[in-house]
Structure formats: C-alpha cells, structure tokens
C-alpha cells in the first residue's frame, strides 16, 4: 500500500476515535448533570456511551478527566492569549485584549454553564481546576513581566499572576450560581477590570517607594 493509499485509512481511524471520544464525553456530561458527579461510576459512563471499559480508559484515565477534557485545553491557551497582546499598552488594555482573545470562538453558553456547575459540585473537581490554574501561573507571570515595570521574580508579578488565576476561578464560580441567561462575559469583565486596578495600584506603589 502506498503512502497516499494509507492516508484515507488514517483519517478514518482518527475520525472514528474522535467520534468515540466525543460520544463518551457528551454522554458523561448528561449523566453527571442527571445524577450528580459523585453518584456516577465509570461503568455507568460506559453503559451510557455504549462502550467497553477498556475503550473508556483508552480515552480518559479517570471520570474527572472527562469533565476537564475541554476545560484544561482552554485554560492552557490563556498564556498564549496574553502573549499576542501589545507590550506598550495599559494594564487594562492588556488584560481586556487577553480576555477578548481567550473568549474568541468560545463554545455555547449552555455547555459552559454545564461544565461550571459540574466543577463546583464536587471538591475533587474544584481541586482539579485549582491545579490547572496554578500550573499556568509561571507562563502568565512571564507575559505580565514583559508588560509591567516589575522584575520577573518580583512579588508584584507573582501576586498578579496568582490573582488572575484566583479571579478566574471566583468569576466562574459566582457565574455558575446565576440565572442561565446571565453571560459569563459579564463576570469576566468585572474580574479583569479588578485585576487591572490592582496592577495600577502596584505600579503606583512601586513609583512612590
């Protein structure tokens, strides 16, 4: 078989794997919503998706991984959204531009709400979100230090990177308790404006020191 003959087969295999992956994940989100995360087992997820447990574990290591399948990917892109912002703008313009870039092409509000409710329904999922946000702090600190008048290893940069992660978590948690028609963007804008105000205050304090 020539390489060109093999390509369609690889493509079909990839499409089938992706379809199975999405089938497991979509069914899991439905089941978690119906019964609650703690009351659903991997066996339940496999039954809903119509797959064997061996198939499930080829796609996900744990049921927590199903919830964070897309969430982890999105948050890993946050430092990249910061990196494409200009370096000669105010903290507010920098963080608003980051927020716009991060939210571009977002998925439906209903799906985001489903994920948010799930994450804050179980301590293990809240811990997982916190770990994801902490993991991207160094990359966020790199981008903050490129734009603000602080050394990379300064307390100010560390605080601002941590505040961005904590603020994101708090904004999502508060939004998840609101009416379904309330847009997550409303809470996101409040959070990034608070972050910019803190950055301005730290810059002013440094200038007075």
N, C-alpha and C positions, 0 to 999 in steps of 0.2 A: 504494500500500500504506500503510495506516495504521500509526502507531507500535505499536499493540497487535498488529498482524499481523506486524510485523518482529521483535518481542521473542523469539518462539519460535525464529526462524531464528538470531538472535544467540546464543541459549542453546545451540542445537545446534552451532553453529560453535565456541563456547567449549568445549563438552564434547568435541568431536572433537579440538580442538587439545590439550586436557589429556590425552586418551587417547593421542594420538601421543607427547606429551612423556613420559608415564609409560612407554609401551612402549619408547621409546629408552633411558630411564634404567634400567629394570628389566633389559632385555637387556644393557646395558653392564655393570652390576654383576655379572651372571652371567659374562660374558665375561672381565672383569677378574679375577674370582676363579678362573676356569678356567686362564687363560694367564699372568696377571700383567699389571699395568698397562702396563709398558714394551713388551710384545710385542703389544699390541692397537692397531690403527690406526683412524682414523675410518671408513675403508672397511669394516673388519671390523664396526664397530658398526652401520653402515648395513645390512650384509648380515644381521646377527643380527636387527635390528628390522624388516627388510623395507621400508626407506625409501630414498629417493634422498639423496645428499649435500646437495643444496640444501635438502631438508626438515630434515636434521640441523642445518644451520647456521642455520635459522630458529629453532631451539630452543636451541642451545648454540653458543658461539663456539669452544670447544676441548673436547678429551676430559676435561681437568681440570675444566671446568665441570660435566660430567655427575656426577662424583664429589661435587662440592660443591653440587649443586643444592639439597639439603635442609639440608646442614650449615651453609652460610652463613646461611640463613634462621634456623635455630635460634639460632646464636650472636648474630645481630643482635637477638634478643629478650632477651638476657641483661640489658642495662641496664634494660629495661622491668620485668623480674622484680625488679630491685633497687629500682626506683622505687616499687613498690607496698608496700614494707616500711615499718613504722612508723619514725619518726625518733628515738624515745626508748627504744630497746632496746639491749642489749649488742651488741658486735661479733659474738659467737657467734650470738645470736638473729637478728640482721640477716642474716648470711650463710647460716644454716640455712634461714631463711624464703625467701631468694632461691633457694637450691638446690631447695627443695620446689616453688616456683613454676616454676622453669625446667624441672624434670623432669616436671611435670604434663602428662599427655596424651602422654608420650613414645611413640615407635614401638617395635616389638618389639625385644627384646634381640638376636635373631638379626640383624636388619637393622643395628642399631647396631654390632654386632661386625663385620659385613661391611665397613661403612664405615671403622671404626677400623683394621682390618687393611690395608685398601687405602691409607689415608692414610699409614701408617707403612711402607709397602712401597716408596715412591718418594720420593727427595729433593724433586722438584718439588711433590709433594702436601704434604709436610711444610712446605715453604716457604710454600705457599698457606695452610695452616692458621695458620701463624705470622702472616702478614699480616692475616688476618681478625681474629685476637685482638688484634693491635696496633691495628687500626682502631677497635675498640670501647673501647680504653683511656680516651680522653677522656670518653666518656659514663659509663663506670664510675667514673672519678675524680669526676665531678660528684656522683654518688649517695653515694660514700664521704665526700666532704667535707660533705655535708648531715647526716651522722650522727656523724661523729667530730670531736674537738676540734682540727682542723687546718685551716689555710687551704687553699683550693682549689689554689693553686700551690705548696704546700709539698712538700718532698722526701718526707715521710711519705705523703701522698696518692698521689704519683706511684709510689712503691715499692709501695704496697698494690694499686694498680690493675694494675701490671705483674705483681705476684706472683699475682694472681688469674688473669691470662691464662696465665702460665707454669705455674702449678699445675694449671690445667685441662688444658693440653697434656700435662703429665707424667702426670697421673692417667689420661688416656685411653690414652696410650702403654703404661703399665705394665699397665693392664687388658687391652689387646689381646693381651698375651702369656700371659694366664692361661687356665685351663680354661674352656670355653664356659659352664659352669653358674655361674661367678662373676659376680655382678651388678655392673654399672658403678657402681651406687649405693654399694657398699662402698668403692670408691676415691674416689668423690666426697665422701663423708662425711669420710674421712681428710683429704682436701685442704682442705675448708672449715674443719675444726677447726684445722688447721695455720695457715690464714690468720687465723682469729680470734685464735689465740695470738700471732701476730706483731703484729696490731693492738693487742692488750692490752699487749704489750711496748713498742711505740712510744708508746702513751699514757702508760705509766708513766715512760718515759724523758723525755718532754716535761714531765711533772709534777715530775720531780726536777731538771730543768735550771734 
